[in-house]
Amino acid sequence: MSSFNFLIFGVYPYIALAICLIGSWARFDLSQYTWRAGSSQMLDGKDMRVASNLFHVGIIFILAGHFVGLLTPEAVYHGFISSGAKQVLAMVSGGFFGILCLVGLVMLIKRRLNNPRVRATSSTSDIMILFVLLVQLILGLLTIVASTQHLDGSVMVMLGNWAQSIVTLQPVKAASAIEPVGLVYKLHVFLGVTLFVLFPFTRLVHIVSAPVWYLGRRYQIVRQKG
């Protein structure tokens, strides 16, 4: 195993996670008013609902699929589905929701760049993170194309072993597990880990913000004037 492979896929994930946690804590503590989605719907709602719904439905299912697919040990699902069948299922569902997400994301990027009011209120990080997500999404769809060359599920098992080894704090085993996979998979994994680094410094922080306190607050009485 090369030192570069160990650094990128064995050490870098922990550095990224540390930056994500510490950076998020610092931003929430020192600059809480910036912790928001920064929605621009009030500026111009045209096509916003369709684009946003396509993107968010797609990304939620993609993230859920990655979480379950990568972190479920092979021994758990082998009782009712083979690795090859699991890969085909992931390819079909991931391709469907990936395309939904891609259409919505392209619409959002076009709106943010071409709408004068939205563009005027957009920061550099707002635009940058959309393009990073676009590249990551395209890489993810390319991995589906690459996976058609080996439908036995072997690559999916290796990627799962990498993720599970990272979670169980086994960096050497993780780096060894991912070393044989193709370049497109490694780029997808690397950029996915890099998103953790970017998380505290962009609007992505709204992912972990849920207004659960609304459930326990008192009713707000609103009286009509006159």
MIVO-663764 format. One line per field, with one value per residue: residue number from 1; x, y, z negated of N, C-alpha, C, CB in turn. Coordinates in steps of 0.02 Angstrom, whole numbers, plus 32768, in hexadecimal, padded with zeros to 4 digits. Glycine has a CB too. Layout:
k: NUM_... $
n.xx: X_... $
n.yy: Y_... $
n.zz: Z_... $
ca.xx: X_... $
ca.yy: Y_... $
ca.zz: Z_... $
c.xx: X_... $
c.yy: Y_... $
c.zz: Z_... $
cb.xx: X_... $
cb.yy: Y_... $
cb.zz: Z_... $
// end
This chain:
k: 1_2_3_4_5_6_7_8_9_10_11_12_13_14_15_16_17_18_19_20_21_22_23_24_25_26_27_28_29_30_31_32_33_34_35_36_37_38_39_40_41_42_43_44_45_46_47_48_49_50_51_52_53_54_55_56_57_58_59_60_61_62_63_64_65_66_67_68_69_70_71_72_73_74_75_76_77_78_79_80_81_82_83_84_85_86_87_88_89_90_91_92_93_94_95_96_97_98_99_100_101_102_103_104_105_106_107_108_109_110_111_112_113_114_115_116_117_118_119_120_121_122_123_124_125_126_127_128_129_130_131_132_133_134_135_136_137_138_139_140_141_142_143_144_145_146_147_148_149_150_151_152_153_154_155_156_157_158_159_160_161_162_163_164_165_166_167_168_169_170_171_172_173_174_175_176_177_178_179_180_181_182_183_184_185_186_187_188_189_190_191_192_193_194_195_196_197_198_199_200_201_202_203_204_205_206_207_208_209_210_211_212_213_214_215_216_217_218_219_220_221_222_223_224_225_226 $
n.xx: 802A_801C_8066_8025_7FA2_7F7C_7F81_7F1E_7EA8_7EA9_7ED4_7EAB_7E18_7DFE_7E39_7DE8_7D6D_7D88_7D9E_7D1F_7CCD_7D0A_7D0F_7C87_7C54_7C98_7C68_7BDE_7BE4_7C27_7BF4_7B65_7AF7_7B13_7AF8_7A99_7A25_7A20_79BC_797D_7900_789E_78CA_78B9_784A_7835_7838_787D_7844_7832_78B7_78FB_78B5_78CE_7959_796C_791E_7961_79E5_79D3_79A8_7A18_7A7F_7A4C_7A4E_7AD8_7B04_7AC5_7AEC_7B7A_7B9E_7B65_7B92_7BD6_7BB4_7B38_7AD4_7AE0_7A91_7A16_7A28_7A96_7B40_7B50_7ACB_7AA5_7AF7_7AC4_7A45_7A69_7AA3_7A36_79D6_7A28_7A4D_79D1_79A5_7A16_7A14_799F_79CA_7A34_79F4_79A7_7A0F_7A58_79F7_79ED_7A6E_7A70_7A0B_7A43_7AB2_7A81_7A15_7A02_79E2_79EE_7A73_7AB5_7AA9_7AF1_7B7A_7C2B_7C46_7BC8_7BB0_7C20_7C10_7BA3_7BD6_7C38_7BE8_7BA9_7C13_7C32_7BBB_7BB6_7C28_7BFB_7B93_7BE1_7C24_7BC2_7BB8_7C38_7C2A_7BE0_7C38_7C60_7BFF_7BFA_7BFD_7C73_7CC1_7C6B_7C69_7CEE_7CF0_7C92_7CD6_7D3D_7CF9_7CBF_7D31_7D6A_7D0B_7D18_7D93_7E0B_7E80_7EEA_7EBB_7E4C_7E85_7EC8_7E5C_7E1C_7E7A_7E85_7E1A_7DCE_7E00_7D98_7D41_7D91_7DA6_7D24_7D0E_7D75_7D4E_7CD4_7CFB_7D3E_7CD5_7CAE_7D11_7CF3_7C78_7C61_7C76_7C1E_7B76_7B48_7B3A_7AB8_7A80_7A85_7A31_799D_78FD_78CD_78A7_7835_77CD_77B6_779A_7736_7691_7685_7633_75DD_7599_7523_7534_74C6 $
n.yy: 7FC4_806E_8104_817A_8151_8121_8198_81E8_8199_815B_81B0_8234_8235_823B_82B4_830A_82F3_8323_83AC_83CB_83B7_840A_8484_849A_84A3_8517_8578_8578_85A2_861F_8666_8663_8697_8687_8607_85BB_8593_85F0_8610_8641_864F_86AD_8718_86F7_8688_863C_85A5_8573_851C_84A1_8483_8481_841B_83AA_83A2_8392_8320_82C1_82C7_82A4_821E_81E8_81FE_81B2_8134_8122_8122_80B0_804D_804F_803E_7FCA_7F2E_7EA8_7E26_7E38_7E52_7DE9_7D7D_7D8E_7DD1_7DD8_7E15_7E42_7E55_7EB7_7F1D_7F39_7F65_7FD8_8021_8038_807D_80E4_811F_814F_81AC_81F9_8238_8283_82D9_8318_835E_83B8_83FD_8438_8491_84E4_851B_8560_85BD_8604_8640_8687_86D5_8779_87B3_8748_8724_8796_878D_871F_86CA_86A8_8629_85EF_85DB_8590_8518_84DD_84B9_8460_83FB_83D8_83A2_8335_82ED_82CC_827B_8214_81DF_81B4_814B_80ED_80CC_8095_8028_7FCF_7F7E_7F1D_7EB9_7E6C_7E9B_7EB0_7F26_7F79_7F37_7F4B_7FD7_7FE3_7FA0_7FFA_806E_8039_8014_8091_80C9_8074_8095_8067_808E_805D_7FE3_8016_8066_8003_7FB6_8007_801F_7FCC_7FF6_804D_80EC_814B_812C_8146_81CF_81FB_81D3_821D_82A4_82A1_8292_830B_8364_8363_83B1_842D_8445_8490_8513_853F_854E_84D1_84AC_84B5_843B_83F1_8434_843E_8478_8447_8479_84BF_8469_8465_84E4_8571_859C_8618_86AE_8706_879C_87EC_888C_890E $
n.zz: 8000_802C_7FE7_8005_8024_7FA6_7F5D_7F9B_7F96_7F1D_7EB6_7ED3_7ECE_7E43_7E20_7E6A_7E2C_7DAC_7DC7_7DF5_7D82_7D1D_7D60_7D7A_7CF9_7CCD_7D26_7D09_7C86_7C8B_7CF5_7D07_7D4B_7DCF_7DE8_7E49_7ECF_7F30_7F8E_802D_805C_8044_808D_8112_8148_81B8_820C_81A1_8142_8187_81AF_8133_80EF_8140_8134_80A7_8085_80D3_809D_8017_801D_805C_7FFD_7F93_7FCE_7FE3_7F5F_7F26_7F82_7F80_7EFB_7ECC_7E9A_7EFD_7ED3_7E99_7EFB_7F53_7F3C_7F7A_7FF2_807B_8096_8119_8145_80EB_8115_8195_8172_812B_8194_81EA_8198_8168_81E0_820F_81A9_81A9_8226_8219_81B4_81F7_825F_8213_81D1_823A_8268_81F8_81F4_826E_8255_81E9_8224_8291_826B_8240_81C0_8167_817E_8151_80C9_80A9_8063_807D_804D_8052_80DA_80FB_80B1_80ED_816A_8143_810E_8184_81D1_817F_8186_820D_8214_81C3_8212_827C_823F_823E_82C4_82D4_8282_82CA_8309_82B3_8265_81F6_8178_8134_812C_80E6_806C_8043_8035_7FD1_7F6B_7F59_7F26_7EB1_7E6B_7E55_7DFE_7D92_7D65_7DA5_7DFE_7E51_7E82_7EC5_7F2C_7F72_7F9F_7FFE_805E_80D6_812A_81B7_8206_8213_81AC_813E_814C_8137_80B3_8073_808D_804E_7FC8_7FBC_7FBC_7F39_7F02_7F3B_7F07_7E86_7EB0_7F0D_7F53_7F3C_7EBA_7E90_7E9D_7E28_7DD8_7D87_7D65_7CE2_7C69_7C7C_7C67_7BE1_7BB7_7B7C_7BB8_7C36_7C32_7CA8_7CD5_7D3B_7D81_7D54 $
ca.xx: 8000_8044_805D_7FF3_7F60_7F6E_7F76_7EDF_7E6D_7EAE_7EDF_7E84_7DD3_7DFC_7E48_7DAC_7D39_7D9C_7D91_7CD6_7CB1_7D25_7CFA_7C3F_7C4B_7CB1_7C3A_7BA0_7BF2_7C40_7BD0_7B28_7AC8_7B24_7AE5_7A57_7A25_7A28_798C_7971_78BE_7878_78E1_789A_7835_7829_785B_78A2_7826_7841_78FF_790D_7899_78F3_799C_796B_7906_7997_7A20_79C1_79A9_7A5D_7AA3_7A33_7A67_7B1F_7B0C_7AB2_7B13_7BC1_7BAA_7B48_7BC3_7BC4_7B95_7AF3_7AA4_7AEA_7A5D_79DB_7A39_7ADD_7B63_7B42_7A86_7AA5_7B17_7A94_7A11_7A87_7AAD_79F5_79BA_7A56_7A48_7991_79A6_7A4E_79FD_7971_79F3_7A5B_79C7_7998_7A4C_7A67_79C5_79FF_7AAA_7A5C_79E5_7A70_7AE1_7A5F_79E4_7A29_79D5_7A0B_7ABC_7ACE_7AAA_7B17_7BC1_7C56_7C3E_7B87_7BB8_7C53_7BF9_7B76_7BFE_7C58_7BB4_7B9E_7C4A_7C2A_7B82_7BCB_7C55_7BD1_7B72_7C14_7C33_7B8E_7BCE_7C73_7C15_7BC3_7C6E_7C69_7BBF_7BFE_7BFA_7CB4_7CD6_7C3F_7C81_7D2C_7CDF_7C72_7D0A_7D61_7CCF_7CB7_7D72_7D72_7CDF_7D32_7DD6_7E3F_7E95_7F14_7E8D_7E22_7EAD_7ED5_7E1F_7E08_7EB1_7E7D_7DE2_7DDF_7E0C_7D5A_7D27_7DBD_7D98_7CE2_7D18_7D9E_7D26_7CA2_7D1C_7D4E_7C98_7CAF_7D3D_7CD0_7C37_7C58_7C83_7BED_7B30_7B39_7B2C_7A70_7A6C_7A7D_7A07_7956_78D9_78A6_788D_77F2_779C_77A9_7790_76F1_7671_768D_75F2_75E2_7559_751E_752D_7483 $
ca.yy: 8000_80AB_8136_81AB_8132_8120_81DD_8201_8171_8141_81E6_8270_8235_8251_82FC_832A_82EF_8351_83F0_83D2_83BD_8445_84BF_84A4_84BB_855C_85A4_857D_85C7_8662_8689_863B_86B5_8670_85C0_85BB_857A_8629_8607_867B_8645_86EB_8746_86E1_8643_861B_8565_8562_84E3_8464_8476_846F_83DA_8377_839C_8379_82DB_8299_82C5_8280_81D6_81D5_81FA_8178_80F8_811C_8112_806A_8022_804B_802D_7F89_7EF9_7E75_7DEC_7E48_7E4E_7DAE_7D4C_7D97_7DEE_7DD0_7E54_7E57_7E6F_7EF6_7F50_7F4C_7F8D_801A_8043_804E_80B1_811C_8142_8173_81E7_8223_8261_82B4_830A_833D_838D_83EE_8424_8462_84C6_8512_853F_858F_85F3_862D_8666_86B0_8702_87B1_87BD_8710_8728_87CE_877A_86E1_86CF_867C_85E4_85D6_85C3_855C_84D7_84C0_8499_8425_83C7_83C3_8375_82F8_82C9_82AF_8243_81DD_81C0_8191_810C_80BD_80B4_806A_7FEB_7FA0_7F52_7EE8_7EB5_7E39_7EBD_7EB0_7F6B_7F92_7F18_7F6D_8019_7FD9_7F90_8039_8098_8018_8018_80D6_80D2_804C_80AF_803C_80B2_8034_7FB5_803D_8078_7FC5_7F9F_8030_8028_7FAD_800E_807A_8133_8172_811F_8168_8217_8205_81CE_8256_82E1_8299_82A2_8352_8388_836C_83EA_846A_8449_84C6_8554_854C_8548_848B_84A2_84B2_83F5_83D7_8462_842D_84A1_841B_849E_84D7_8439_846F_852B_8584_85B6_8660_86CC_873C_87C0_8816_88D2_8929 $
ca.zz: 8000_8030_7FB1_801D_801B_7F5E_7F47_7FB5_7F84_7ED9_7E87_7EE6_7EB5_7DFC_7E20_7E83_7DF8_7D76_7DDF_7DF7_7D3E_7CFB_7D86_7D70_7CB4_7CC9_7D4B_7CE3_7C49_7C97_7D2B_7D0B_7D7A_7E13_7DEB_7E69_7F13_7F5E_7FC5_8058_807A_803F_80C1_8151_813E_81F8_8215_8165_8121_81AD_81AC_80EF_80DD_8165_8116_8062_8085_80ED_8071_7FDA_802C_806B_7FBE_7F6E_7FEF_7FD4_7F18_7F1B_7FAD_7F6E_7EB5_7EBC_7EA7_7F2F_7EB2_7E85_7F32_7F7D_7F2F_7FA4_8032_808B_80A2_815D_8148_80C5_813F_81CA_8150_811E_81D3_8204_816D_8167_8221_8213_817D_81BE_825F_81FB_8191_8229_8281_81E4_81C3_8275_8267_81C2_8209_82A2_8234_81C0_824E_82C4_824D_8224_8179_8142_8186_8129_8082_80A3_8052_80A4_8034_8069_811F_80FC_8096_811F_819E_8124_810C_81C9_81E3_8157_81A0_824E_8204_81AA_824B_82A2_821E_8253_8306_82C9_825F_82FA_8320_8282_8241_81C0_8137_8112_811C_80B0_802D_8030_801E_7F90_7F3A_7F4A_7EFB_7E70_7E49_7E3D_7DC5_7D5A_7D55_7DC0_7E3B_7E7D_7EA3_7EF3_7F66_7F98_7FBE_8037_808E_8118_8152_81EE_81F7_820D_8168_810E_8150_8118_806B_805D_808D_8019_7F88_7FBE_7FAB_7EF0_7EF4_7F50_7EE4_7E55_7ECD_7F41_7F3F_7F2F_7E73_7E83_7E9F_7DE4_7DB2_7D8B_7D33_7CB6_7C2F_7C8D_7C4F_7B9A_7BA5_7B73_7BF4_7C42_7C41_7CD9_7CDB_7D76_7D70_7D62 $
c.xx: 802C_8035_8028_7FAD_7F4D_7F5E_7F31_7EA3_7E70_7EB2_7EB1_7E3C_7DCE_7E0B_7E09_7D75_7D48_7D8D_7D46_7CB9_7CC8_7D0E_7CB0_7C31_7C5F_7C81_7BF9_7BA9_7C02_7C17_7B8E_7AF7_7AD7_7B10_7A9E_7A5E_7A31_79FA_7981_792C_7895_788C_78C0_7889_7829_7856_7880_7887_7838_788B_7913_78F4_78BE_7937_7999_7951_793F_79D0_7A11_79C4_79F0_7A85_7A8D_7A4C_7AB1_7B2A_7AFE_7ADF_7B5B_7BCC_7B88_7B7A_7BA8_7B9F_7B4C_7AC2_7AAC_7AB5_7A21_79EA_7A84_7AFE_7B55_7AFD_7A81_7AC4_7AE7_7A5D_7A2B_7A91_7A6B_79D9_79E7_7A54_7A09_7993_79E0_7A3B_79CC_7999_7A1A_7A30_79B8_79D4_7A5E_7A36_79D6_7A3D_7A99_7A37_7A14_7A9F_7ABE_7A2C_7A0A_7A1F_79F4_7A57_7AD9_7AD3_7AD3_7B60_7BE9_7C4E_7BFC_7B8D_7BE9_7C38_7BC8_7B9E_7C24_7C26_7BA6_7BD4_7C43_7BF1_7B93_7BFA_7C2E_7BAD_7BA3_7C28_7BFF_7BA0_7C08_7C5E_7BF5_7BF8_7C7C_7C2C_7BBF_7BFC_7C3C_7CCB_7CAB_7C54_7CC0_7D1E_7CBC_7CA5_7D32_7D39_7CC9_7CF8_7D80_7D49_7CF9_7D7B_7E0E_7E59_7EBF_7EE9_7E61_7E48_7EBC_7E97_7E0E_7E3E_7EA4_7E47_7DF9_7DE3_7DCC_7D3B_7D50_7DB0_7D55_7CE8_7D3F_7D75_7CEF_7CBE_7D2B_7D10_7C92_7CDB_7D19_7C92_7C32_7C5C_7C52_7BA7_7B1B_7B27_7AE2_7A56_7A5D_7A54_79BE_7932_78AE_7889_7848_77BC_7789_779A_7745_76D4_767C_764B_75FE_759D_755A_7510_74E7_744D $
c.yy: 803E_80DA_8169_8190_8130_8166_81F5_81DC_8152_8178_8222_826E_824C_829C_8323_832B_831F_839A_83FD_83DF_83FD_8485_84CF_84BF_8505_858B_85AD_85A7_8610_8689_8665_8656_86A1_8627_85BB_85A1_85B3_8623_8648_8678_8685_871E_8736_8697_861D_85DE_854D_8522_84A2_8452_845E_842B_83A1_836B_837B_8331_82AD_8291_829F_8234_81BE_81CD_81BE_8137_80EC_8105_80C7_803B_8019_8031_7FEC_7F52_7EC3_7E3A_7DF9_7E3C_7E0F_7D79_7D52_7DB9_7DE7_7E14_7E6F_7E75_7EB1_7F2E_7F68_7F77_7FD3_8042_805F_8087_80EF_8143_816B_81B3_8215_8251_8296_82ED_8336_8371_83C8_841B_8451_849D_84FA_853B_8573_85CB_8621_8658_8698_86E1_873B_87BA_8786_8713_875E_87BB_873A_86EF_86A0_8634_85C6_85B7_8589_8518_84B6_849B_845D_83EB_83AC_8391_8332_82CD_82A8_8274_8206_81B9_819A_814E_80D7_80A0_8084_8027_7FB8_7F6E_7F18_7EE6_7E81_7E58_7EC3_7EF6_7F88_7F76_7F3C_7FB3_8016_7FC9_7FCE_8063_807A_8019_805E_80E1_80AD_805D_807F_8059_8088_8003_7FD9_804D_803B_7FAE_7FC6_8035_8007_7FCB_8040_80C3_8159_8168_8145_81B4_8227_8203_820A_8296_82DD_82A9_82ED_837D_8392_83A7_842C_8478_8485_850C_8567_8545_8500_847E_849B_846A_83DA_8406_844F_8454_8478_8440_84BB_84A9_8445_84B7_853A_859F_8601_867D_8708_875C_87EC_885E_88EA_88F4 $
c.zz: 8000_7FF7_7FC5_8013_7FD1_7F44_7F5C_7F9A_7F3F_7EA5_7E94_7ECD_7E6C_7DF6_7E36_7E4F_7DBE_7D8A_7DDF_7DB2_7D1B_7D1D_7D7C_7D2A_7CAF_7CEC_7D25_7CA5_7C55_7CCA_7D39_7D3F_7DC3_7E1D_7E07_7EB0_7F45_7F9A_7FEB_8078_8079_8075_8104_814B_817E_81FF_81D7_8145_8144_81A6_8167_80DB_8101_8144_80D2_805E_809D_80BC_8030_7FE5_803B_802A_7F94_7F8B_7FE2_7F8C_7F0C_7F43_7F97_7F27_7E9F_7ECC_7ED7_7F0F_7EA0_7EBE_7F5D_7F72_7F5D_7FE7_803E_8097_80E8_8164_8122_80EE_8176_81AD_8143_815E_81EE_81DA_816B_81A8_8226_81E9_818E_81F7_8246_81DB_81C2_824C_8253_81D7_81FD_8278_8232_81D4_823D_8284_820E_81EA_827B_82A8_822A_81D9_814F_8145_8159_80DF_8076_8092_807F_808F_804A_80AF_8122_80E6_80C6_8155_8182_8121_8152_81DF_81BE_8172_81E3_8243_81EB_81E2_8277_8282_8230_8297_82FE_82AB_828F_8314_82F0_8255_820A_817B_8113_80FE_80E4_806D_8015_8015_7FDA_7F5A_7F27_7F18_7EB5_7E48_7E2F_7DFE_7D88_7D4A_7D68_7E02_7E6B_7EA4_7ED6_7F33_7F91_7FBE_7FFD_806D_80D2_8145_8186_81D9_81EC_81C8_8134_810F_812E_80CC_8050_8059_8059_7FD5_7F84_7FAD_7F5F_7EDC_7F04_7F26_7EB4_7E73_7F03_7F26_7F32_7EE6_7E64_7E84_7E59_7DB8_7DBD_7D54_7D04_7C7A_7C3D_7C70_7C07_7B86_7B9D_7BB4_7BF9_7C57_7C6F_7CE2_7D19_7D62_7D83_7D59 $
cb.xx: 7FD0_8038_809F_7FFF_7F60_7FAA_7FAB_7EDF_7E64_7EE9_7F27_7E84_7DB7_7E2D_7E83_7D93_7D33_7DE6_7DAE_7CB7_7CC5_7D71_7D07_7C19_7C73_7CF6_7C2B_7B86_7C2B_7C86_7BFB_7B06_7AC9_7B6F_7AEA_7A37_79E4_7A70_794A_79A6_7899_7881_792D_78C9_77F7_7836_788B_78A0_77DB_782F_7926_78F3_784F_78FC_79BC_7940_78C7_79B2_7A38_797B_797B_7A7E_7A9A_79E6_7A5B_7B43_7ADD_7A68_7B12_7BE0_7B92_7B05_7BD8_7C02_7BBB_7AEF_7AAB_7B2E_7A46_79A8_7A23_7AE6_7BAE_7B48_7A54_7ACC_7B57_7A76_79FC_7ACB_7ACB_79C4_79B1_7A9C_7A4B_7958_79AA_7A88_79DC_7943_7A23_7A79_7984_7980_7A85_7A62_797E_7A0D_7AE0_7A2F_79B0_7A99_7B09_7A3E_79B5_7A16_7989_79F2_7ACF_7AA0_7A63_7B12_7BCD_7C9F_7C43_7B53_7BD1_7C8D_7BD7_7B4A_7C30_7C72_7B74_7B9C_7C8E_7C1E_7B46_7BED_7C89_7B9F_7B4D_7C52_7C36_7B49_7BE2_7CA6_7BE4_7BA5_7CAD_7CAB_7B87_7C3D_7BCB_7CE9_7CD0_7BF5_7C8E_7D5B_7CB2_7C3E_7D3A_7D6C_7C8A_7CA0_7DA9_7D5C_7C98_7D2C_7DDB_7E23_7EBD_7F49_7E61_7E0B_7EEF_7EED_7DE6_7DF8_7EF1_7E6E_7DAC_7DAC_7E33_7D28_7D28_7E06_7D96_7CB0_7D3D_7DD9_7D08_7C86_7D5E_7D69_7C5B_7CC8_7D7E_7CBE_7C2C_7C8B_7CC9_7BF8_7B04_7B74_7B49_7A49_7AA2_7AC1_7A13_794A_78AE_78D1_78BD_77E9_77B7_77E1_77AF_76EB_7626_76C4_75CE_75FF_754A_74E6_7563_7481 $
cb.yy: 8000_80CE_8159_81BC_80EA_8103_820B_81FE_813A_8115_81FD_8277_81EF_8229_830C_8307_82A7_8348_83FA_8394_8380_8442_84B5_8462_8490_8561_8587_8538_85A7_865F_868C_8638_8700_8678_859E_8601_8557_862D_85ED_8680_860E_870B_8743_86EE_8642_864D_856C_859C_84EB_846E_84B4_84A4_83D8_838C_83E0_83A7_82D3_82B8_830B_8295_81C6_820A_823B_8178_80FD_815F_813D_805F_803C_808F_8064_7F7E_7ED7_7E5B_7DDB_7E91_7E8A_7D91_7D51_7DBF_7E39_7DA3_7E4A_7E1D_7E3C_7EED_7F34_7F0D_7F6C_8011_8013_8014_8095_8105_810F_8146_81D1_81F8_8236_8293_82E7_830D_836A_83D1_83F6_8438_84AA_84EA_850E_856C_85D6_8601_8636_8684_86DC_87F1_87C0_86CD_8736_880A_8771_86B8_86BF_8691_85E3_860E_85FC_856F_84E1_84F6_84CC_8436_83E4_8400_8395_8309_82F8_82E5_8258_81F7_81F5_81BD_8115_80DF_80F0_808C_7FFC_7FC6_7F7A_7EF3_7EA6_7E11_7E9A_7E90_7F98_7F7F_7ECC_7F71_803D_7FA2_7F59_8062_80A1_7FD0_8002_8109_80BA_8002_80BF_7FF3_80EE_800D_7F91_807E_8099_7F8D_7FA5_8075_800B_7F65_802D_8073_8153_815E_80D3_8159_822E_81CF_818C_825F_82EE_8252_8279_8366_8363_832B_83E5_8465_840A_84C0_8556_851C_8566_845F_84DB_84DC_83CA_83CC_84AB_83DF_84D5_83E1_84D7_84DD_83F3_8457_8559_85BA_85A6_866E_86E2_8722_87EB_87FB_88FD_8945 $
cb.zz: 7FC3_8073_7FA2_8067_8038_7F37_7F63_8001_7FB6_7ED3_7E89_7F31_7EBB_7DD2_7E4F_7EC3_7DDE_7D65_7E26_7E16_7D14_7CF8_7DCE_7D7B_7C83_7CE8_7D91_7CD1_7C23_7CAD_7D6C_7CC8_7D74_7E21_7DA5_7E68_7F23_7F76_7FAA_808F_8056_7FFA_80C8_818E_8116_8231_824F_8132_811D_81F8_81BF_80BF_80EF_81AE_8111_8037_80B3_812C_8060_7FC2_8067_8099_7F96_7F6D_8039_7FE1_7EED_7F2F_7FF1_7F74_7E8A_7EE2_7E66_7F53_7E73_7E6D_7F5D_7F70_7EE9_7F7F_8035_80C9_8099_818D_812A_8083_815F_81EB_810E_80FA_8206_8206_8125_815A_8259_81FB_8134_81D3_8295_81C7_8162_825C_8296_81A2_81B4_82B6_825B_8180_8224_82D6_8205_8191_8278_82F5_821B_8247_816C_815F_81D0_8131_8068_80E4_8007_809C_7FE8_806A_814C_80CE_8051_813E_81BB_80DC_80ED_81F8_81D2_810D_81A8_8279_81CF_8178_8274_82AA_81D2_8256_8333_829C_8229_8335_832A_8258_8272_81C8_810B_813F_815B_80BF_8037_806C_8050_7F95_7F56_7F8B_7F19_7E7A_7E77_7E74_7DD5_7D6A_7D0B_7DCB_7E27_7E54_7E6F_7ED0_7F50_7F68_7F8D_801F_8071_810F_8124_8224_822F_8244_8159_811D_819A_8131_8059_808B_80D3_801A_7F81_8002_7FC5_7ECD_7F1E_7F99_7EBC_7E1F_7EE9_7F7C_7F75_7F43_7E4A_7EB5_7EC0_7DC5_7DC7_7D83_7D57_7C9E_7C1C_7CD8_7C57_7B72_7BDB_7B3B_7BF2_7C78_7C00_7D1E_7C9C_7DA6_7D92_7DA9 $
// end
